[in-house]
Each structure stands twice: as structure tokens, then as C-alpha cells.
Amino acid sequence: MLLLAIDTALAACAAAVFDSERAKVLAAESRSMARGHAEALMPLVARVMDKADLAFSALDRIVVTSGPGSFTGLRVGLAAARGIALTAGKPAVGISTLSAYAAPQIANEEGAAVIAAIDARHGRVYFQIFASAGRTLVAPSVAPIAEAVRLAPAEPVLLVGSAAGLLAAQWPSDLPPPVRIDSHEAPSIDWVARLGAAAPNSDTPPSPLYLRPPDARPQDSARLPRR
């Protein structure tokens, strides 16, 4: 299976072409950026496809990170994935950003649970807790940092994600300290692709996993009067 993976959920704009039969990334590019994904994504995708020497019609699947993450970034990536999939006549699947963070840690088989966490601002985090073998212990959630760490299992734990350091700073004193803290601004696009290759087919386009409403709300004074 040949697939194109896209990630604009957090502070990076990334794409990769992956050959699942050879378990090989044919081409990839990732740029750190807090904003500007809409302008950067399609030229970046074009460069990656050129490096892989493939036409979009040669792809078997489009994969995109579906959240949680930046509201604007998620919309950019999902819109691009849906558009490419529709134009090429190929299926598109969404991959959780938290799963993409945790996957390489679980694959290392270190025998530790994994907490993947993303900064949700205002003292809160998006997080998911996995057992060492990958089973979900706590489903994707959003909560205050102190509440998230209280749910940590009483066993060796790896912290990963943009909010890994935030969790470590409030780690409970009655639990063993984290085995390792990996703070990355975005998940590896390679692992987004690998998870996308293993995901089941879906007849519906990928949809965003927001977990909370947006911070920005229309002001009452700006509303137009109803007739």
C-alpha cells in the first residue's frame, strides 16, 4: 500500500509518502511552525510527492492527524486530505494525534505505560494513557494537569508529547518518577503514516477530534439582529 500522510494538528506542517509493503518512507518533509499551515501545506505536499516520484492517482490511501490539536491546524489538514482523496478517488482515514505520539514508545517495548499529552492551554491538557502493550487505559480526554497526573498508573511511565514537561512538573510524589520525558512539538510523520497503513478502511471522511469547544466565541455585540 502506498499512502500519503499529512500532519498540521500542532506546531509542525508535515507530509510523508509511505510504502507499507516495504515498511519504508519514500519521501518526507516536516517544518516547524505555529501558524501558516494553510499556505505551507500544499506546496510541501507537492515537494514530497515529487521526491517520491508518484502521482496522486498512484496512492492507495490518504492519512491525516485528526486531533486533538489546534482548531485551525486540524481544519487545514483535514480539508487537504479530504480534497486530495476526493480528487484522486482514494479513501482517507484519520489518526489520533495522541496515538501518533505514543506509537513509537509502545513499539520500543520498554515495558512501561505511556501518557501522551498535548498542551490545551489554560492549565489543561489533552491526554491519553496507554498500557505498555498499547491497550488504552484512559481514553482521549481534556482535563486540568493535576487531574491528568492523578490518573497515572502506579507503574513505570513514559511521558510524551508537547505537554510532557507540564505533566512532569506536577508529577505526584507518591508515584515513581517518569522513566523518560519526551517533549516534541508534533508527532513523527513517519509514525502517522505507519498507523495510517494499519488503520481499517472507512466509508466516511475523517472528522476532527476536538475534545473541547474553541476558545474564540462570537461577542453578543457583534451579532446581527434577527428579523
N, C-alpha and C positions, 0 to 999 in steps of 0.2 A: 504494500500500500504506500502510495506517495501522498503526502499531506503537507499543507501549508498551515503553520501555527502563527498566531498573532497575539500579542500581549500589549495592551495600553492601559491596564487596570490601575497601575500605580505610577511610580516615578521613573518609568522607562517606556520607550517605544521600541518594540522588538518583533522580529519575524524570523521564521526558520522553515526550510523545506526538509522534510524527514522521510527517509525510506525505511519503513518498518520491517521489510523482509531482510534487509541487511543491517538493521538497527544502527543506521548511520545518518548523521545530519549532513545533508548535501551542501547546504549554504545557510548562513545565519548572520544576523546583524542586530545589535542592541545598542540603543543610545539612551543615556541618562537624560531625563527631562521631567520637570514638574508640571509643565503645561506646553501647549503647542503640538499635541499629538495629532490633531486633525490635519494640520499642514504637513507634518513629517511622515505620517504613516504610509500613504500610498506610494510616494517616491521610494521609501525604504523597502516596501514590499516588491516594487518593480526591480530594485537592485538585487534583492535576494533571489527572485525568480530568474533574473539574467545570469547570476552566478551559478545557479543550479542548472541553467540551460534547459528550462522547461517552459512550456506554455501552460496557462491555467487549465486548459482542457485536458492536460495530462495528469492533473491531480485527481485523487480519489476522494479526498475529504478536506474540509476547512475546519480548523480548530481555533477557538478563541477563549481567552480567560473571561469568565462571566461574572466574576466578583467573589467576595466583596472588594471594594476599592473606591477610587474616585468616581463620582457620578458622571462627570464629563468624560473622563478617560474610558469608562465602561461603554458609554454610548458610542464613542468613536470606534472602538474595536469591534463591537457587536454589529454596528451598521456596516462597517467594511467587510466583515466576514459574511454577513447575510448577502451583501451586494455581490461579492465575488462568487459565492455559492450559487446565487440565482443566475448570474451571467454564465457561469461555467456549467450549470446543470449538475452540481455536485452537492452532497449533503454537508451540513455544518453542525458542529457539536460544541457545546460549552464545557469548560473545565473550571472548577473552583480554584480561585487564587490560593486559598489555604491548602488545598490538596497539592497544588504545584509546589508550594513551599516545602511541604512535608515529605513529598515523594523521594527525593534523593537521600534524606536522612533515614527513612524507613528501608530503602534499598540497601543501605550500608550494613544493615542487620547488626546494629550495635547493642541490641537488647535493651533499649531504653524507650520509654514513651516519648512522644513528640507533641509539643504545643506549638502550633503555628499561629502567629498573631500579627495583626496589622493595626497601625495607629488609626483610630477612628476619631481622634481629636477630642478635646474637652474632657480629658482624663478617662476615656473609654477606648476599648479595643475590640476589633473583630477577632474571633479566635475559634479554633477547633482543636480538640485533644484526641490524639491517636494512641492506641496501644502499640507496642514495639513491632507487632506483625502487621500493623496498618488498620486494624479494626477501629472504628470510631467510638471513642468513649464519651465525648461531649460533642454534639452536633454543632455546625456553624452557628455562632451566636455573637451578639454585641452586648458588652457589659462594662461597668467600671473596672479598672485594672485590678483593684483589690479583690473584687468578686471573682474575676477570672483566675487569679492565682490561688484562691481558696479552693477551686475545683481541681487543682493539680493532684494527680495520684501520688500516693506515698511510695514511690519507686524512682529509680533513676530517670531523669527527664532531660531531653534536649529542647532548647528554645530556639525557634527560627522565625524569621520574618522581620518586617520593618519595626515592629514593636517588641522584639525580643528583649532589648535592653530595658524597656519600660517594665516588663514583667520581672526581669531580674532585679531591678531596683526595689521592688516591693515583694520580693520572694519571702514566704513565711519562714520564720526562724526555726520552726519545729519540723521542717522538711529538709532532706538532704539538698545541698546546693545543686543547681543545674550542672549536668555533665559537660555541656557545651552551650555557648550562646552564639548563634549565627545571625547577625543583623544584616540583611540585604534589602536594598531599596525595592527590589522586584524579584519574583521567582525566575529561575533559569528557563529561558525559552526552549532549551533542549528538552527539559522535563515537561513543559507544557505540551510539546509535540509527542513525547513518549506516552503521556497519559491520554492524549487525544487519539493515538493509534489504538489504545486498549479500550476506549470508551465504546459503549454499544451504539448502534445506529439509532437515529431519532427521526421521526417524520415531521417534527415541529422545529422551527428555527430556535437557536439558543436565546434564552432570555436572561436579563440581569438579575443577579443575586445581591440585592442592596442591603438587606438586614435592618435598615433603619430609613426613615424619611430624610429627604435632603434638608440641609441647614437653611438654605435660602427659601423664604416664603414670600408671596406677594403681600405688599402692605395694603391695608384696607383703604388708605387714602388714594392708592393708585388704581383701585378697581373702577371700572366703568359702571355707571348706573345701569340697572336693568330696566327695560321698557315693559 
